Amino acid sequence: MTVVCRRFLVSGRVQGVFFRASTARQAIGLGVTGHAENLPDGRVEVLACGPTGAVQSLYEWLRVGPPAARVDTVEIGEADCQSDLPDAFTTG
């Protein structure tokens, strides 16, 4: 099993609409670890580590988000699996 880590920056109406909690629920269900955190500029940063297919599934979900959200863009970046690999999914 190949484990990947990705950093997603989600913009749109993604703060104050249960985006982080909904992301955590999705990630945990997929077996993905990481975090979802609000950024001062209104975006949400999502660090996702797990099997390639699970991280891809989370990305597909992030492009839509929960019902109250409006996702405009999702930027994707690499993350270092060795130093960034968390053991759970958290929100901050």
Contacts in CASP RR format, 6 or more apart in sequence:
PFRMAT RR
TARGET T0000
AUTHOR 0000-0000-0000
METHOD contacts of the structure
MODEL  1
MTVVCRRFLVSGRVQGVFFRASTARQAIGLGVTGHAENLPDGRVEVLACG
PTGAVQSLYEWLRVGPPAARVDTVEIGEADCQSDLPDAFTTG
1 51 0 8 1.000
2 51 0 8 1.000
2 52 0 8 1.000
3 49 0 8 1.000
3 50 0 8 1.000
3 51 0 8 1.000
3 52 0 8 1.000
3 81 0 8 1.000
3 85 0 8 1.000
4 49 0 8 1.000
4 50 0 8 1.000
4 51 0 8 1.000
4 52 0 8 1.000
4 55 0 8 1.000
4 81 0 8 1.000
5 47 0 8 1.000
5 48 0 8 1.000
5 49 0 8 1.000
5 50 0 8 1.000
5 55 0 8 1.000
5 78 0 8 1.000
5 79 0 8 1.000
5 80 0 8 1.000
5 81 0 8 1.000
5 84 0 8 1.000
5 85 0 8 1.000
6 47 0 8 1.000
6 48 0 8 1.000
6 49 0 8 1.000
6 55 0 8 1.000
6 59 0 8 1.000
6 76 0 8 1.000
6 77 0 8 1.000
6 78 0 8 1.000
6 79 0 8 1.000
7 45 0 8 1.000
7 46 0 8 1.000
7 47 0 8 1.000
7 48 0 8 1.000
7 76 0 8 1.000
7 77 0 8 1.000
7 78 0 8 1.000
7 79 0 8 1.000
8 45 0 8 1.000
8 46 0 8 1.000
8 47 0 8 1.000
8 48 0 8 1.000
8 59 0 8 1.000
8 62 0 8 1.000
8 74 0 8 1.000
8 75 0 8 1.000
8 76 0 8 1.000
8 77 0 8 1.000
9 39 0 8 1.000
9 43 0 8 1.000
9 44 0 8 1.000
9 45 0 8 1.000
9 46 0 8 1.000
9 74 0 8 1.000
9 75 0 8 1.000
10 19 0 8 1.000
10 43 0 8 1.000
10 44 0 8 1.000
10 45 0 8 1.000
10 46 0 8 1.000
10 62 0 8 1.000
10 71 0 8 1.000
10 73 0 8 1.000
10 74 0 8 1.000
11 42 0 8 1.000
11 43 0 8 1.000
11 71 0 8 1.000
11 72 0 8 1.000
11 73 0 8 1.000
11 74 0 8 1.000
11 75 0 8 1.000
12 42 0 8 1.000
12 43 0 8 1.000
12 69 0 8 1.000
12 70 0 8 1.000
12 71 0 8 1.000
12 72 0 8 1.000
12 73 0 8 1.000
13 68 0 8 1.000
13 69 0 8 1.000
13 70 0 8 1.000
14 42 0 8 1.000
14 43 0 8 1.000
14 44 0 8 1.000
14 65 0 8 1.000
14 69 0 8 1.000
14 70 0 8 1.000
14 71 0 8 1.000
15 38 0 8 1.000
15 42 0 8 1.000
15 44 0 8 1.000
17 66 0 8 1.000
17 68 0 8 1.000
17 69 0 8 1.000
18 66 0 8 1.000
18 68 0 8 1.000
18 69 0 8 1.000
19 36 0 8 1.000
19 44 0 8 1.000
19 65 0 8 1.000
19 66 0 8 1.000
19 69 0 8 1.000
20 36 0 8 1.000
20 37 0 8 1.000
20 38 0 8 1.000
20 44 0 8 1.000
20 91 0 8 1.000
20 92 0 8 1.000
21 91 0 8 1.000
22 65 0 8 1.000
22 66 0 8 1.000
22 69 0 8 1.000
23 36 0 8 1.000
23 44 0 8 1.000
23 46 0 8 1.000
23 58 0 8 1.000
23 61 0 8 1.000
23 62 0 8 1.000
23 65 0 8 1.000
23 91 0 8 1.000
24 36 0 8 1.000
24 89 0 8 1.000
24 90 0 8 1.000
24 91 0 8 1.000
26 58 0 8 1.000
26 61 0 8 1.000
27 33 0 8 1.000
27 34 0 8 1.000
27 36 0 8 1.000
27 48 0 8 1.000
27 58 0 8 1.000
27 89 0 8 1.000
28 89 0 8 1.000
30 54 0 8 1.000
30 57 0 8 1.000
30 58 0 8 1.000
31 50 0 8 1.000
31 51 0 8 1.000
31 54 0 8 1.000
32 48 0 8 1.000
32 49 0 8 1.000
32 50 0 8 1.000
32 54 0 8 1.000
32 55 0 8 1.000
32 58 0 8 1.000
32 89 0 8 1.000
33 48 0 8 1.000
33 49 0 8 1.000
33 50 0 8 1.000
33 85 0 8 1.000
33 86 0 8 1.000
33 87 0 8 1.000
33 88 0 8 1.000
33 89 0 8 1.000
34 46 0 8 1.000
34 47 0 8 1.000
34 48 0 8 1.000
34 49 0 8 1.000
34 86 0 8 1.000
34 88 0 8 1.000
34 89 0 8 1.000
34 90 0 8 1.000
35 45 0 8 1.000
35 46 0 8 1.000
35 47 0 8 1.000
35 86 0 8 1.000
35 89 0 8 1.000
35 90 0 8 1.000
35 91 0 8 1.000
35 92 0 8 1.000
36 44 0 8 1.000
36 45 0 8 1.000
36 46 0 8 1.000
36 89 0 8 1.000
36 90 0 8 1.000
36 91 0 8 1.000
36 92 0 8 1.000
37 44 0 8 1.000
37 45 0 8 1.000
37 91 0 8 1.000
37 92 0 8 1.000
38 44 0 8 1.000
38 92 0 8 1.000
39 45 0 8 1.000
46 58 0 8 1.000
46 62 0 8 1.000
47 79 0 8 1.000
47 84 0 8 1.000
47 86 0 8 1.000
48 55 0 8 1.000
48 58 0 8 1.000
48 59 0 8 1.000
49 55 0 8 1.000
49 79 0 8 1.000
49 81 0 8 1.000
49 84 0 8 1.000
49 85 0 8 1.000
49 86 0 8 1.000
59 74 0 8 1.000
59 76 0 8 1.000
62 71 0 8 1.000
62 74 0 8 1.000
63 71 0 8 1.000
63 74 0 8 1.000
64 71 0 8 1.000
65 71 0 8 1.000
END
